[in-house]
Amino acid sequence: MTVPAMNFHEKAPKIPPRVLCIGIPVRDLTFRTRRVPPRGSKENASHFEEFCGGNALNAAIGIVRLGGRASICGPMGDSRETSSRYIFDQLAHEGIDAKHLVQMRGLVTPLSAIMIDPTGERTIVTFRDPELWKVKLPPTDILLEDCHAVLAESRCAEFCTDLCAEAVRRGIPVIVDVDRAMSLHEGLLTASTHLVFSSEPLQETAGENEDGEALKKIAKLTPSFLAGTRGPGGTIWLDADGALRESPAFPVHTVDTLGAGDIFHGAFAVAITEGQPLEEALRFASAAAALKCTRFGGALAAPQRSEVEELLRQGRTASPASMA
């Protein structure tokens, strides 16, 4: 496996990098419960909070908190919706450029009902209107202007693959957050520079039951950098020689995993735009995700840059022997 020959370090901007995040914003309704209720039962929640969410939006929050600039592009529901207005207000508060979001007349902005148990694990039910995938994004030249990286949700391949391919052609790194199984003929396999899978979709995509073998199989189909995240089990990845490597996780007391993977991807994108070596970029992303897990609040609990740098200075990660 080879990584595309781009010297990102030389392209590191003098001003904070701008990452274009492509995805579908979601309005998250979160409930803290003592358990996930069995089928047909009822459960009282001890806390309720409402957030803006979705992979790309969460990642954008992380990017801004870590010192980058973020803009977001993708479909939303009708402009008259309460959900749309709520999300735009939250994006403005976080300093995220939302002018490229496309509001689609008569459609519903996605909604998620999220239950978080005492271990911090979350159970999610989401409604996404199928018509949202028919969105027409703004012109490519506008979206890629002053763009130092693209971060895309894999589920958005239908409307973002051509844009991602053009970004790669222009020498702009494209990081894809893969949290669902992909076809081995998926255009994003090659219209990308970095593919970061969650463990389950990694195995499902490759048809393998072990992360390392799955990465090796997919590496035959793409020149992109490949990694698989495994939560507290750390990250497994392929180096430039095709050798399997592992980056341990940071052990923390987890209270809320909602948005942690998205913060990982946002932090990784920031690190890539800054020219950090891949191993350091993965460690930076792992530290950001770990800190998010120590706080309730979804991606709105994402850490500041100074907090991540302090955890990196402390240097405490789980030993490889403790990894699943």
ZADO-1210 file (C-alpha; in nm, 4 decimals, padded with zeros to 6 digits):
<atoms>
<atom x="00.0000" y="00.0000" z="00.0000" code="MET" pos="1"/>
<atom x="00.1231" y="00.3470" z="-00.0803" code="THR" pos="2"/>
<atom x="-00.0003" y="00.6818" z="00.0448" code="VAL" pos="3"/>
<atom x="-00.0465" y="00.9523" z="-00.2233" code="PRO" pos="4"/>
<atom x="00.2723" y="01.1526" z="-00.2642" code="ALA" pos="5"/>
<atom x="00.1616" y="01.4874" z="-00.1241" code="MET" pos="6"/>
<atom x="00.3781" y="01.6965" z="00.1030" code="ASN" pos="7"/>
<atom x="00.1098" y="01.8280" z="00.3377" code="PHE" pos="8"/>
<atom x="00.3688" y="01.9814" z="00.5693" code="HIS" pos="9"/>
<atom x="00.4904" y="02.2209" z="00.3014" code="GLU" pos="10"/>
<atom x="00.1284" y="02.3208" z="00.2379" code="LYS" pos="11"/>
<atom x="00.0532" y="02.3930" z="00.6036" code="ALA" pos="12"/>
<atom x="-00.1107" y="02.7371" z="00.6026" code="PRO" pos="13"/>
<atom x="00.0067" y="03.0366" z="00.8043" code="LYS" pos="14"/>
<atom x="-00.3504" y="03.0953" z="00.9201" code="ILE" pos="15"/>
<atom x="-00.5642" y="02.8230" z="01.0799" code="PRO" pos="16"/>
<atom x="-00.6543" y="02.5590" z="00.8219" code="PRO" pos="17"/>
<atom x="-01.0079" y="02.5395" z="00.6873" code="ARG" pos="18"/>
<atom x="-01.1658" y="02.1953" z="00.6699" code="VAL" pos="19"/>
<atom x="-01.4754" y="02.1446" z="00.4575" code="LEU" pos="20"/>
<atom x="-01.6991" y="01.8969" z="00.6405" code="CYS" pos="21"/>
<atom x="-01.9512" y="01.7194" z="00.4179" code="ILE" pos="22"/>
<atom x="-02.2434" y="01.5483" z="00.5843" code="GLY" pos="23"/>
<atom x="-02.5998" y="01.5645" z="00.7066" code="ILE" pos="24"/>
<atom x="-02.6690" y="01.7615" z="01.0268" code="PRO" pos="25"/>
<atom x="-02.8912" y="01.5969" z="01.2855" code="VAL" pos="26"/>
<atom x="-03.0921" y="01.7255" z="01.5811" code="ARG" pos="27"/>
<atom x="-03.0054" y="01.4980" z="01.8753" code="ASP" pos="28"/>
<atom x="-03.2454" y="01.4384" z="02.1647" code="LEU" pos="29"/>
<atom x="-03.0442" y="01.2633" z="02.4377" code="THR" pos="30"/>
<atom x="-03.1671" y="01.0789" z="02.7446" code="PHE" pos="31"/>
<atom x="-02.9535" y="00.9427" z="03.0276" code="ARG" pos="32"/>
<atom x="-03.0993" y="00.6134" z="03.1484" code="THR" pos="33"/>
<atom x="-02.9964" y="00.3379" z="03.3895" code="ARG" pos="34"/>
<atom x="-03.0390" y="00.0831" z="03.1086" code="ARG" pos="35"/>
<atom x="-03.1603" y="00.0449" z="02.7531" code="VAL" pos="36"/>
<atom x="-03.5255" y="-00.0517" z="02.7977" code="PRO" pos="37"/>
<atom x="-03.6298" y="-00.3987" z="02.6791" code="PRO" pos="38"/>
<atom x="-03.8739" y="-00.4283" z="02.3885" code="ARG" pos="39"/>
<atom x="-04.2221" y="-00.3137" z="02.4810" code="GLY" pos="40"/>
<atom x="-04.1182" y="-00.1603" z="02.8144" code="SER" pos="41"/>
<atom x="-04.0811" y="00.1920" z="02.9525" code="LYS" pos="42"/>
<atom x="-03.7835" y="00.3604" z="03.1160" code="GLU" pos="43"/>
<atom x="-03.7482" y="00.6913" z="03.2976" code="ASN" pos="44"/>
<atom x="-03.4558" y="00.9161" z="03.2038" code="ALA" pos="45"/>
<atom x="-03.2545" y="01.0926" z="03.4714" code="SER" pos="46"/>
<atom x="-03.1426" y="01.3738" z="03.2376" code="HIS" pos="47"/>
<atom x="-03.2446" y="01.5183" z="02.9019" code="PHE" pos="48"/>
<atom x="-03.0416" y="01.7418" z="02.6712" code="GLU" pos="49"/>
<atom x="-03.0756" y="01.8594" z="02.3133" code="GLU" pos="50"/>
<atom x="-02.7786" y="01.9012" z="02.0772" code="PHE" pos="51"/>
<atom x="-02.6969" y="01.9599" z="01.7157" code="CYS" pos="52"/>
<atom x="-02.5294" y="01.6456" z="01.5833" code="GLY" pos="53"/>
<atom x="-02.4355" y="01.4316" z="01.2860" code="GLY" pos="54"/>
<atom x="-02.0859" y="01.3062" z="01.2041" code="ASN" pos="55"/>
<atom x="-01.9700" y="01.6021" z="00.9969" code="ALA" pos="56"/>
<atom x="-02.1236" y="01.8645" z="01.2234" code="LEU" pos="57"/>
<atom x="-01.9709" y="01.7039" z="01.5335" code="ASN" pos="58"/>
<atom x="-01.6333" y="01.6880" z="01.3623" code="ALA" pos="59"/>
<atom x="-01.6638" y="02.0574" z="01.2698" code="ALA" pos="60"/>
<atom x="-01.7150" y="02.1455" z="01.6368" code="ILE" pos="61"/>
<atom x="-01.4008" y="01.9508" z="01.7245" code="GLY" pos="62"/>
<atom x="-01.2031" y="02.1218" z="01.4487" code="ILE" pos="63"/>
<atom x="-01.2905" y="02.4705" z="01.5734" code="VAL" pos="64"/>
<atom x="-01.2186" y="02.3789" z="01.9366" code="ARG" pos="65"/>
<atom x="-00.8743" y="02.2538" z="01.8269" code="LEU" pos="66"/>
<atom x="-00.7820" y="02.5768" z="01.6524" code="GLY" pos="67"/>
<atom x="-00.8924" y="02.5085" z="01.2963" code="GLY" pos="68"/>
<atom x="-01.1620" y="02.6661" z="01.0826" code="ARG" pos="69"/>
<atom x="-01.4599" y="02.4582" z="00.9746" code="ALA" pos="70"/>
<atom x="-01.7300" y="02.4962" z="00.7149" code="SER" pos="71"/>
<atom x="-02.0096" y="02.2467" z="00.6631" code="ILE" pos="72"/>
<atom x="-02.1927" y="02.1433" z="00.3498" code="CYS" pos="73"/>
<atom x="-02.4813" y="01.9046" z="00.2977" code="GLY" pos="74"/>
<atom x="-02.8602" y="01.8774" z="00.2961" code="PRO" pos="75"/>
<atom x="-03.1016" y="01.9911" z="00.5642" code="MET" pos="76"/>
<atom x="-03.4765" y="02.0069" z="00.5936" code="GLY" pos="77"/>
<atom x="-03.7089" y="02.2953" z="00.5203" code="ASP" pos="78"/>
<atom x="-03.5982" y="02.6393" z="00.6408" code="SER" pos="79"/>
<atom x="-03.9271" y="02.6781" z="00.8303" code="ARG" pos="80"/>
<atom x="-03.8477" y="02.3841" z="01.0579" code="GLU" pos="81"/>
<atom x="-03.7690" y="02.4306" z="01.4251" code="THR" pos="82"/>
<atom x="-03.4829" y="02.1802" z="01.3869" code="SER" pos="83"/>
<atom x="-03.3200" y="02.3788" z="01.1065" code="SER" pos="84"/>
<atom x="-03.3335" y="02.7038" z="01.2991" code="ARG" pos="85"/>
<atom x="-03.1953" y="02.5349" z="01.6108" code="TYR" pos="86"/>
<atom x="-02.9000" y="02.3847" z="01.4221" code="ILE" pos="87"/>
<atom x="-02.8110" y="02.7119" z="01.2478" code="PHE" pos="88"/>
<atom x="-02.8142" y="02.8910" z="01.5824" code="ASP" pos="89"/>
<atom x="-02.5795" y="02.6316" z="01.7324" code="GLN" pos="90"/>
<atom x="-02.3422" y="02.6456" z="01.4349" code="LEU" pos="91"/>
<atom x="-02.3212" y="03.0230" z="01.4619" code="ALA" pos="92"/>
<atom x="-02.2482" y="02.9956" z="01.8340" code="HIS" pos="93"/>
<atom x="-01.9607" y="02.7533" z="01.7623" code="GLU" pos="94"/>
<atom x="-01.8138" y="02.9709" z="01.4879" code="GLY" pos="95"/>
<atom x="-01.8778" y="02.7199" z="01.2074" code="ILE" pos="96"/>
<atom x="-01.9408" y="02.8502" z="00.8566" code="ASP" pos="97"/>
<atom x="-02.2849" y="02.7174" z="00.7555" code="ALA" pos="98"/>
<atom x="-02.3477" y="02.9142" z="00.4367" code="LYS" pos="99"/>
<atom x="-02.3056" y="02.6041" z="00.2153" code="HIS" pos="100"/>
<atom x="-02.5761" y="02.3992" z="00.3866" code="LEU" pos="101"/>
<atom x="-02.8609" y="02.3317" z="00.1430" code="VAL" pos="102"/>
<atom x="-03.2127" y="02.3557" z="00.2844" code="GLN" pos="103"/>
<atom x="-03.4575" y="02.1377" z="00.0920" code="MET" pos="104"/>
<atom x="-03.8167" y="02.2534" z="00.0718" code="ARG" pos="105"/>
<atom x="-04.0722" y="02.0279" z="00.2392" code="GLY" pos="106"/>
<atom x="-03.8163" y="01.7842" z="00.3858" code="LEU" pos="107"/>
<atom x="-03.7381" y="01.6987" z="00.7473" code="VAL" pos="108"/>
<atom x="-03.3994" y="01.7612" z="00.9071" code="THR" pos="109"/>
<atom x="-03.2799" y="01.4283" z="01.0552" code="PRO" pos="110"/>
<atom x="-03.3690" y="01.3551" z="01.4156" code="LEU" pos="111"/>
<atom x="-03.2024" y="01.1145" z="01.6612" code="SER" pos="112"/>
<atom x="-03.3301" y="00.9756" z="01.9911" code="ALA" pos="113"/>
<atom x="-03.0246" y="00.8761" z="02.1954" code="ILE" pos="114"/>
<atom x="-03.0096" y="00.6783" z="02.5190" code="MET" pos="115"/>
<atom x="-02.6863" y="00.6931" z="02.7205" code="ILE" pos="116"/>
<atom x="-02.6391" y="00.4272" z="02.9887" code="ASP" pos="117"/>
<atom x="-02.4187" y="00.4554" z="03.3028" code="PRO" pos="118"/>
<atom x="-02.1135" y="00.3173" z="03.1153" code="THR" pos="119"/>
<atom x="-02.1336" y="00.6050" z="02.8671" code="GLY" pos="120"/>
<atom x="-02.2387" y="00.3782" z="02.5810" code="GLU" pos="121"/>
<atom x="-02.5134" y="00.5122" z="02.3570" code="ARG" pos="122"/>
<atom x="-02.8060" y="00.3553" z="02.1730" code="THR" pos="123"/>
<atom x="-02.9328" y="00.5631" z="01.8808" code="ILE" pos="124"/>
<atom x="-03.2445" y="00.5670" z="01.6633" code="VAL" pos="125"/>
<atom x="-03.2255" y="00.8135" z="01.3734" code="THR" pos="126"/>
<atom x="-03.4676" y="00.9222" z="01.1020" code="PHE" pos="127"/>
<atom x="-03.3146" y="01.0568" z="00.7803" code="ARG" pos="128"/>
<atom x="-03.5486" y="01.1477" z="00.4979" code="ASP" pos="129"/>
<atom x="-03.4393" y="00.9474" z="00.1886" code="PRO" pos="130"/>
<atom x="-03.5057" y="01.2537" z="-00.0273" code="GLU" pos="131"/>
<atom x="-03.2111" y="01.4339" z="00.1368" code="LEU" pos="132"/>
<atom x="-02.9710" y="01.2288" z="-00.0764" code="TRP" pos="133"/>
<atom x="-03.1015" y="01.4038" z="-00.3886" code="LYS" pos="134"/>
<atom x="-02.9315" y="01.7263" z="-00.2801" code="VAL" pos="135"/>
<atom x="-02.7328" y="01.9296" z="-00.5314" code="LYS" pos="136"/>
<atom x="-02.4268" y="02.0785" z="-00.3640" code="LEU" pos="137"/>
<atom x="-02.2958" y="02.4268" z="-00.4475" code="PRO" pos="138"/>
<atom x="-02.0329" y="02.4466" z="-00.7254" code="PRO" pos="139"/>
<atom x="-01.7066" y="02.2666" z="-00.6580" code="THR" pos="140"/>
<atom x="-01.4895" y="02.5745" z="-00.7130" code="ASP" pos="141"/>
<atom x="-01.6808" y="02.7589" z="-00.4425" code="ILE" pos="142"/>
<atom x="-01.6618" y="02.4725" z="-00.1940" code="LEU" pos="143"/>
<atom x="-01.2892" y="02.4099" z="-00.2439" code="LEU" pos="144"/>
<atom x="-01.1848" y="02.7736" z="-00.2316" code="GLU" pos="145"/>
<atom x="-00.9464" y="02.8301" z="00.0618" code="ASP" pos="146"/>
<atom x="-00.9909" y="02.4632" z="00.1548" code="CYS" pos="147"/>
<atom x="-00.7020" y="02.2764" z="00.3204" code="HIS" pos="148"/>
<atom x="-00.8809" y="01.9435" z="00.3689" code="ALA" pos="149"/>
<atom x="-01.2147" y="01.7754" z="00.3091" code="VAL" pos="150"/>
<atom x="-01.3766" y="01.5542" z="00.5731" code="LEU" pos="151"/>
<atom x="-01.6695" y="01.3509" z="00.4415" code="ALA" pos="152"/>
<atom x="-01.9192" y="01.1077" z="00.5885" code="GLU" pos="153"/>
<atom x="-01.9122" y="00.7809" z="00.3921" code="SER" pos="154"/>
<atom x="-02.2935" y="00.7713" z="00.3882" code="ARG" pos="155"/>
<atom x="-02.2844" y="01.0845" z="00.1697" code="CYS" pos="156"/>
<atom x="-02.0929" y="00.9152" z="-00.1146" code="ALA" pos="157"/>
<atom x="-02.3914" y="00.9521" z="-00.3477" code="GLU" pos="158"/>
<atom x="-02.3612" y="01.3306" z="-00.3586" code="PHE" pos="159"/>
<atom x="-01.9988" y="01.4009" z="-00.2598" code="CYS" pos="160"/>
<atom x="-01.7759" y="01.1525" z="-00.4462" code="THR" pos="161"/>
<atom x="-01.7179" y="01.3781" z="-00.7472" code="ASP" pos="162"/>
<atom x="-01.6277" y="01.6692" z="-00.5192" code="LEU" pos="163"/>
<atom x="-01.3866" y="01.4501" z="-00.3229" code="CYS" pos="164"/>
<atom x="-01.2239" y="01.3220" z="-00.6422" code="ALA" pos="165"/>
<atom x="-01.1680" y="01.6795" z="-00.7592" code="GLU" pos="166"/>
<atom x="-01.0184" y="01.7737" z="-00.4236" code="ALA" pos="167"/>
<atom x="-00.7703" y="01.4855" z="-00.4504" code="VAL" pos="168"/>
<atom x="-00.6866" y="01.5952" z="-00.8045" code="ARG" pos="169"/>
<atom x="-00.6067" y="01.9431" z="-00.6688" code="ARG" pos="170"/>
<atom x="-00.3795" y="01.8018" z="-00.3983" code="GLY" pos="171"/>
<atom x="-00.6256" y="01.8601" z="-00.1134" code="ILE" pos="172"/>
<atom x="-00.6339" y="01.5754" z="00.1405" code="PRO" pos="173"/>
<atom x="-00.9705" y="01.4007" z="00.1701" code="VAL" pos="174"/>
<atom x="-01.0459" y="01.2170" z="00.4946" code="ILE" pos="175"/>
<atom x="-01.3467" y="00.9855" z="00.4918" code="VAL" pos="176"/>
<atom x="-01.5236" y="00.8841" z="00.8121" code="ASP" pos="177"/>
<atom x="-01.6463" y="00.5310" z="00.7356" code="VAL" pos="178"/>
<atom x="-01.9100" y="00.4293" z="00.9889" code="ASP" pos="179"/>
<atom x="-02.1135" y="00.1997" z="00.7653" code="ARG" pos="180"/>
<atom x="-02.0150" y="-00.0860" z="00.5361" code="ALA" pos="181"/>
<atom x="-01.8945" y="00.0270" z="00.1933" code="MET" pos="182"/>
<atom x="-01.9049" y="-00.1555" z="-00.1368" code="SER" pos="183"/>
<atom x="-01.5624" y="-00.2676" z="-00.2542" code="LEU" pos="184"/>
<atom x="-01.6477" y="-00.0776" z="-00.5727" code="HIS" pos="185"/>
<atom x="-01.7282" y="00.2448" z="-00.3816" code="GLU" pos="186"/>
<atom x="-01.5923" y="00.5536" z="-00.5543" code="GLY" pos="187"/>
<atom x="-01.4715" y="00.7018" z="-00.2246" code="LEU" pos="188"/>
<atom x="-01.2147" y="00.4221" z="-00.1960" code="LEU" pos="189"/>
<atom x="-01.0093" y="00.6084" z="-00.4532" code="THR" pos="190"/>
<atom x="-01.1625" y="00.9576" z="-00.4241" code="ALA" pos="191"/>
<atom x="-00.9851" y="01.0003" z="-00.0909" code="SER" pos="192"/>
<atom x="-00.6418" y="01.0179" z="00.0669" code="THR" pos="193"/>
<atom x="-00.7301" y="00.8851" z="00.4146" code="HIS" pos="194"/>
<atom x="-00.9994" y="00.6301" z="00.5008" code="LEU" pos="195"/>
<atom x="-01.0672" y="00.5906" z="00.8727" code="VAL" pos="196"/>
<atom x="-01.3104" y="00.3083" z="00.9490" code="PHE" pos="197"/>
<atom x="-01.4926" y="00.2079" z="01.2637" code="SER" pos="198"/>
<atom x="-01.4148" y="-00.1557" z="01.3410" code="SER" pos="199"/>
<atom x="-01.7512" y="-00.3126" z="01.2533" code="GLU" pos="200"/>
<atom x="-01.7956" y="-00.1488" z="00.9111" code="PRO" pos="201"/>
<atom x="-01.4287" y="-00.2189" z="00.8391" code="LEU" pos="202"/>
<atom x="-01.4854" y="-00.5911" z="00.8808" code="GLN" pos="203"/>
<atom x="-01.8196" y="-00.5816" z="00.6990" code="GLU" pos="204"/>
<atom x="-01.6681" y="-00.3924" z="00.4048" code="THR" pos="205"/>
<atom x="-01.3842" y="-00.6399" z="00.3625" code="ALA" pos="206"/>
<atom x="-01.5813" y="-00.9542" z="00.4514" code="GLY" pos="207"/>
<atom x="-01.3218" y="-01.0362" z="00.7176" code="GLU" pos="208"/>
<atom x="-01.3637" y="-01.0970" z="01.0911" code="ASN" pos="209"/>
<atom x="-01.0322" y="-00.9394" z="01.1936" code="GLU" pos="210"/>
<atom x="-00.9390" y="-00.5730" z="01.1563" code="ASP" pos="211"/>
<atom x="-00.5845" y="-00.6261" z="01.0339" code="GLY" pos="212"/>
<atom x="-00.6836" y="-00.8670" z="00.7595" code="GLU" pos="213"/>
<atom x="-00.9659" y="-00.6327" z="00.6598" code="ALA" pos="214"/>
<atom x="-00.7255" y="-00.3405" z="00.6198" code="LEU" pos="215"/>
<atom x="-00.4871" y="-00.5504" z="00.4090" code="LYS" pos="216"/>
<atom x="-00.7696" y="-00.6592" z="00.1799" code="LYS" pos="217"/>
<atom x="-00.8965" y="-00.3048" z="00.1258" code="ILE" pos="218"/>
<atom x="-00.5395" y="-00.1803" z="00.0701" code="ALA" pos="219"/>
<atom x="-00.5341" y="-00.3768" z="-00.2558" code="LYS" pos="220"/>
<atom x="-00.8116" y="-00.1533" z="-00.3879" code="LEU" pos="221"/>
<atom x="-00.7011" y="00.1958" z="-00.2859" code="THR" pos="222"/>
<atom x="-00.3866" y="00.4064" z="-00.2472" code="PRO" pos="223"/>
<atom x="-00.5429" y="00.5847" z="00.0530" code="SER" pos="224"/>
<atom x="-00.4059" y="00.5660" z="00.4053" code="PHE" pos="225"/>
<atom x="-00.6145" y="00.3109" z="00.5973" code="LEU" pos="226"/>
<atom x="-00.6991" y="00.2926" z="00.9670" code="ALA" pos="227"/>
<atom x="-00.9586" y="00.1301" z="01.1896" code="GLY" pos="228"/>
<atom x="-01.0713" y="00.2797" z="01.5205" code="THR" pos="229"/>
<atom x="-01.1649" y="00.0472" z="01.8075" code="ARG" pos="230"/>
<atom x="-01.2641" y="00.2804" z="02.0904" code="GLY" pos="231"/>
<atom x="-01.0722" y="00.1861" z="02.4064" code="PRO" pos="232"/>
<atom x="-00.8898" y="-00.0737" z="02.1967" code="GLY" pos="233"/>
<atom x="-00.6988" y="00.1996" z="02.0146" code="GLY" pos="234"/>
<atom x="-00.6423" y="00.2366" z="01.6417" code="THR" pos="235"/>
<atom x="-00.4974" y="-00.0130" z="01.3951" code="ILE" pos="236"/>
<atom x="-00.3462" y="00.1184" z="01.0715" code="TRP" pos="237"/>
<atom x="-00.1182" y="00.0430" z="00.7783" code="LEU" pos="238"/>
<atom x="00.2065" y="00.2314" z="00.7370" code="ASP" pos="239"/>
<atom x="00.3618" y="00.3311" z="00.4035" code="ALA" pos="240"/>
<atom x="00.5177" y="-00.0157" z="00.3702" code="ASP" pos="241"/>
<atom x="00.1863" y="-00.1909" z="00.4277" code="GLY" pos="242"/>
<atom x="00.2830" y="-00.3098" z="00.7764" code="ALA" pos="243"/>
<atom x="00.0184" y="-00.3211" z="01.0489" code="LEU" pos="244"/>
<atom x="00.0681" y="-00.0706" z="01.3290" code="ARG" pos="245"/>
<atom x="-00.1269" y="00.0002" z="01.6473" code="GLU" pos="246"/>
<atom x="-00.1813" y="00.3271" z="01.8297" code="SER" pos="247"/>
<atom x="-00.2985" y="00.2712" z="02.1900" code="PRO" pos="248"/>
<atom x="-00.5935" y="00.4565" z="02.3348" code="ALA" pos="249"/>
<atom x="-00.5776" y="00.6940" z="02.6294" code="PHE" pos="250"/>
<atom x="-00.7412" y="00.5302" z="02.9337" code="PRO" pos="251"/>
<atom x="-01.0065" y="00.7603" z="03.0780" code="VAL" pos="252"/>
<atom x="-01.3187" y="00.7372" z="03.2897" code="HIS" pos="253"/>
<atom x="-01.5886" y="00.7274" z="03.0213" code="THR" pos="254"/>
<atom x="-01.9276" y="00.8846" z="03.0892" code="VAL" pos="255"/>
<atom x="-02.0487" y="00.9653" z="02.7347" code="ASP" pos="256"/>
<atom x="-01.9190" y="00.8244" z="02.4043" code="THR" pos="257"/>
<atom x="-02.1641" y="01.0233" z="02.1908" code="LEU" pos="258"/>
<atom x="-01.9646" y="01.2135" z="01.9282" code="GLY" pos="259"/>
<atom x="-01.6264" y="01.0697" z="02.0307" code="ALA" pos="260"/>
<atom x="-01.5597" y="00.9084" z="01.6946" code="GLY" pos="261"/>
<atom x="-01.6532" y="01.2295" z="01.5158" code="ASP" pos="262"/>
<atom x="-01.4156" y="01.4302" z="01.7351" code="ILE" pos="263"/>
<atom x="-01.1446" y="01.1754" z="01.6463" code="PHE" pos="264"/>
<atom x="-01.2002" y="01.2380" z="01.2747" code="HIS" pos="265"/>
<atom x="-01.2096" y="01.6154" z="01.3165" code="GLY" pos="266"/>
<atom x="-00.8879" y="01.6140" z="01.5180" code="ALA" pos="267"/>
<atom x="-00.7223" y="01.3845" z="01.2646" code="PHE" pos="268"/>
<atom x="-00.8190" y="01.6227" z="00.9839" code="ALA" pos="269"/>
<atom x="-00.6680" y="01.9173" z="01.1727" code="VAL" pos="270"/>
<atom x="-00.3475" y="01.7219" z="01.2322" code="ALA" pos="271"/>
<atom x="-00.3197" y="01.6314" z="00.8631" code="ILE" pos="272"/>
<atom x="-00.3578" y="01.9943" z="00.7549" code="THR" pos="273"/>
<atom x="-00.0831" y="02.0867" z="01.0009" code="GLU" pos="274"/>
<atom x="00.1555" y="01.8330" z="00.8498" code="GLY" pos="275"/>
<atom x="00.1762" y="01.6097" z="01.1564" code="GLN" pos="276"/>
<atom x="00.3245" y="01.2654" z="01.0799" code="PRO" pos="277"/>
<atom x="00.0566" y="00.9963" z="01.0638" code="LEU" pos="278"/>
<atom x="00.1472" y="00.8332" z="01.3937" code="GLU" pos="279"/>
<atom x="00.1368" y="01.1695" z="01.5728" code="GLU" pos="280"/>
<atom x="-00.1880" y="01.2634" z="01.3959" code="ALA" pos="281"/>
<atom x="-00.3537" y="00.9439" z="01.5206" code="LEU" pos="282"/>
<atom x="-00.2300" y="01.0053" z="01.8724" code="ARG" pos="283"/>
<atom x="-00.3570" y="01.3638" z="01.8619" code="PHE" pos="284"/>
<atom x="-00.6980" y="01.2408" z="01.7447" code="ALA" pos="285"/>
<atom x="-00.7086" y="00.9690" z="02.0100" code="SER" pos="286"/>
<atom x="-00.6348" y="01.2209" z="02.2860" code="ALA" pos="287"/>
<atom x="-00.9137" y="01.4519" z="02.1669" code="ALA" pos="288"/>
<atom x="-01.1650" y="01.1658" z="02.1517" code="ALA" pos="289"/>
<atom x="-01.0627" y="01.0373" z="02.4943" code="ALA" pos="290"/>
<atom x="-01.1150" y="01.3758" z="02.6593" code="LEU" pos="291"/>
<atom x="-01.4582" y="01.4100" z="02.4983" code="LYS" pos="292"/>
<atom x="-01.5598" y="01.0745" z="02.6532" code="CYS" pos="293"/>
<atom x="-01.4987" y="01.2106" z="03.0046" code="THR" pos="294"/>
<atom x="-01.7850" y="01.4629" z="02.9709" code="ARG" pos="295"/>
<atom x="-02.1535" y="01.4590" z="02.8908" code="PHE" pos="296"/>
<atom x="-02.2748" y="01.6726" z="02.6052" code="GLY" pos="297"/>
<atom x="-02.2015" y="01.4936" z="02.2775" code="GLY" pos="298"/>
<atom x="-01.9650" y="01.6884" z="02.0559" code="ALA" pos="299"/>
<atom x="-02.0375" y="02.0047" z="02.2544" code="LEU" pos="300"/>
<atom x="-01.8137" y="01.8442" z="02.5187" code="ALA" pos="301"/>
<atom x="-01.5195" y="01.8429" z="02.2761" code="ALA" pos="302"/>
<atom x="-01.1905" y="01.9588" z="02.4312" code="PRO" pos="303"/>
<atom x="-00.9903" y="02.2712" z="02.3628" code="GLN" pos="304"/>
<atom x="-00.6462" y="02.2492" z="02.2008" code="ARG" pos="305"/>
<atom x="-00.4634" y="02.3199" z="02.5280" code="SER" pos="306"/>
<atom x="-00.6347" y="02.0242" z="02.6961" code="GLU" pos="307"/>
<atom x="-00.5336" y="01.7845" z="02.4207" code="VAL" pos="308"/>
<atom x="-00.1747" y="01.9069" z="02.4266" code="GLU" pos="309"/>
<atom x="-00.1622" y="01.8602" z="02.8045" code="GLU" pos="310"/>
<atom x="-00.2835" y="01.4999" z="02.7758" code="LEU" pos="311"/>
<atom x="-00.0248" y="01.4362" z="02.5053" code="LEU" pos="312"/>
<atom x="00.2476" y="01.5770" z="02.7303" code="ARG" pos="313"/>
<atom x="00.1396" y="01.3426" z="03.0083" code="GLN" pos="314"/>
<atom x="00.1760" y="01.0633" z="02.7558" code="GLY" pos="315"/>
<atom x="-00.0348" y="00.8005" z="02.9294" code="ARG" pos="316"/>
<atom x="-00.1866" y="00.5467" z="02.6901" code="THR" pos="317"/>
<atom x="-00.3031" y="00.1914" z="02.7335" code="ALA" pos="318"/>
<atom x="-00.0366" y="-00.0713" z="02.6804" code="SER" pos="319"/>
<atom x="-00.0741" y="-00.2771" z="02.3589" code="PRO" pos="320"/>
<atom x="-00.1204" y="-00.5895" z="02.5710" code="ALA" pos="321"/>
<atom x="-00.4416" y="-00.4488" z="02.7133" code="SER" pos="322"/>
<atom x="-00.5957" y="-00.3863" z="02.3708" code="MET" pos="323"/>
<atom x="-00.8880" y="-00.5932" z="02.2476" code="ALA" pos="324"/>
</atoms>
